[in-house]
Amino acid sequence: MQLYVFTVEPGLVRDVVAAGAAGIVVDWENHGKERRQQGWGTEINRHTPRDLERVRAATGGRILCRINAHGPWTAGEVRAAVARGADEILLPMVRRPEEVDRTLDLVDGRCGLGILVETRDAVERAAELARRPLSRVYLGLNDLRIDRGATDLFTPLVDGTVDRVRAAVDVPFGVAGLTLPGLGAPIPTRLIGAELVRVGAAFTFLRRSFLADLAGRDPAVEVPRMHAASTALRARTPEQVRADRDALLAAVGGAPAPLQPA
């Protein structure tokens, strides 16, 4: 399981990548986000082009730059991200295939382009979106909850949404987020990790609580522990997979959906 960390602190960037994280996410998305997420207790990063330069100088690991949702600013943001060394650009809040096509044209093969499926429109059009030459697809639970007008963050994990989107995607797929083994609230990270392994997720973005959980700990110890936990989950028997799925369902309190093989 590839682990990506939201941070622009050069020392931490070096440490977590050296410890085995796949890379770093630099987050430029903030247009309208405060209004959209008001009252939901989410975190809004305000990383800058200079932050991307500093992260690039700190590591040879893979750097993903999340830009703003498609708009008149997209061309400038793509140019700035490419010029400062992003390996991939992430396009959030996708609603229409045309937004992806225009961004692919702007990228013009100079780096990868991944998309975030976090609207009802994107969920419904997942198969059409996934036919584009994308570097990855991530299903974002926070904004999908808001777009749906739902209350529970984790319902897409148990109502079949994640399975349907995953089935449409051939490129690396990710969803939800992990933190250190033994931690995680309100859903234990082990149950989230179990679901990621079940659906065949190739990567995840670490929870915003990860940095707080890591405080005072050695990334060289903790990141390998996270990888070991994922390895152990891949070795489960079918009965253990069903038991973990039942435990997740009980924790979320949602309606069950049939298990689908990874």
N, C-alpha and C positions, 0 to 999 in steps of 0.2 A: 504494500500500500504506500503510494507516494504521499508524503506529508508536505504541505505548503503552509508557511507561517506569514501572517500579516505583521510586518515590522519594518522600520527603516533605521533602526539603531545599529550602526555598523558592527560593533562588537558582538551583539547578539546574532546578527546575520552570519558572521563568520563562524560563531560557535555552533549554531543549530545546523548549518549546512555541513560543517565538518563532522558533526555527530550523526549525520545520516538523513537529515531533511532533504527533500528533493529540490526545494527552492523557496523563494520569497515572493510575496504578493505586495506590490506597491499600489496604494489605493487612491486614485484621483476622483472617485465617484462622490460627488456631493451636490450636484445641481438638483434642487427640489427635494433632496432626500430628507432634510429636516422636517419639511412640511409633510411629506409622505409618511414618514415613520414617527411623527409626533405622538407621544403617549405610549409607544410600544417598547420603550426601554432598550432600544438598539444602540449600537455604537457607530458613529460617523467619523471616519478618518479624514484628515485633510492633508494628505501627503502631497508633495510638490514635485515638479520636474527636477529640482535640485536634490530632493530626496532620492529620486531614481538614480541620479548620477552617483550619489554617495553609496547606494546599495551596489550598483554595478562595480564601483571601485573596490568594494569590500569582498566580493565573492565571484567565483567563476560558476557558481550554481545557477540554476535556471531562474529567471526573473519574469514574473507575470505582472503586467500593469493593467489594473482595472480602470478604464476610462469611464466617462459618463455615458448614459443612454444616448442612442443616436440622435443627432441634431446638427444645427449649423456649425457647431464647435468641433465636430468629430474629425474633420480633416486636419485641423491644427493639432488636436490631441494625438492623432495617429503619428503625424510628423514628429512631434516632440518625443513621443515614447520610442519610436524607432531610432531617432537621433541619439537618444541617451542610453541605448543598449538593451531595451526590452527584448526578451526572447519570444514572448507572446503578449498579445493584447487580449483583454477580456472585455467583451461587450455585454453590459448588463441590461436588464429590463427589456429584453427583446419581445416584440409583439408581432412583427411581420417579417417574412423572408426578405423583402426588399431592403430592410435595414441591414441585414447581414450581407447581402450582395453588394451594397454600396460600400460597406466597410471593408469587405474583401478587396474591392477595387482599389480602395485607398491604401490598404496594406501592400498590395501588389507583390506578394511573395517575399517581402523583406523580413517578415517574422510570422509566427503563427497567429491565428485568431481563434479564440475560444468564445463561447457564448454562455450566458447565464439564463437558464430557464426558470423564471420567477414571476410569470404572469399566466393568467388563464389562457390567453391567446397562444403563448408559447407552448404550454402543455398540450393544447389541442393540435398544434401544428408541429409537434416534435419530430415526427417522421419526415416532414417536408424540410424542416430546418436542418435535420441531421444529414440530408443528402448533400449539403454544402461541404467544401473541403476545409473542415474545421480541425483545430488542434485538440480540442476537448469540449465537453459539455458538462456543465455543473447545474444541478437543480438546487436553487436557493430557497430555503424554507422560510426565512423571515419575510421577504417581500411577497412570496407566494401567499403566505397567510394573510397579509394585508390586502393584496389584490383580490383575494377570495372573500374578504370580509369575515374570515374565520377567527377563532379564538385560540385554538391549540396549534402550537408550532409544529408538532411532530405527526399530525394526522396523515400527511402524504406518505409517511413510511408504512402505514398500516391499511390505508384505504385503496391501495392498488395504483396510486398515482406514480410512485417511484418505479414500480415494476413496468408500467406501460411506457414511461419515458425511456427507461433503461432498455427495453426491448427494441426501441427504434434507433438506438445509438450504436454505431460501430466504432467510433473513436473513443479515447479514454473518457470514462464517465465518473462523475463524483457527486456526492450529496452529503448534507449534514456536516458535522464536524466532531473531532475527537479532542480529548485532553489526556492528561496523564492517567495511566491505569489505576483503578481504584477510586477515581474521582468522577466528577460530572453530576450536574443537577439541572433540571429535575429528573432527567433520564440518565442513569449511569452510563459512562462512556463505553463500558463493556457491551451493553445491549445495542448501542449505536454501532460500535465496531462489528458486532455480530451481523447486523443488518447490512452493513457495507460489504462485508465478505459474502454474504448470501447472494446479493444482487450482482456481485462481480465488479464492484467499484474499483477503479484503478488508482484513484487519488482522493484526497479530501483536504479541505482547508481547515486548519486547527481552530477550535473554538476561541472566542475572544477571551474566555477564562484561562486559556492555556498559559498566557504570559504571567498571569497572577499565580497560577498553580506552580509555574516553574521557578518563581522567585525563591532564591536561596538554595536552589538545587543545581546540579551539574548537568547541562545538556548532554554531555558525553555519556552520562549514565541514563538519563531519562528518555532521550530519543530512541536509543536501542531497546529500551524496555517497551516502548510503544510498538516498535516493529516486532518484537518477540510476542507481544499480545496478539497482534494480527496473525502471525504465523500459527499460534496456538488455535485461534478461531478457525483457520482454514483446515485444521486437522479434526474438526468435530465430526461425529457420526450424524447420520440423518436424524436420529432421535434427538440428539443434542441441538441440532439446528431447529427442529420443531419446538423444543422446550424453550429455547431462547426467543423464538418468534412469539410464543405464547406469553412469555414474560414481558416482552416489549408491548404486546397488545394490552396486557393488564396495566402496564405503566402509563400508556397513552390513553387507554379507555376508549379506543376507537373501534369501528366495525372491522372485522377481519376480512382480508382478501386472500385468495388461494395462494399458496406458496408457488413460486416459479423458480425453476433451476437457474443457476447463474450461467 
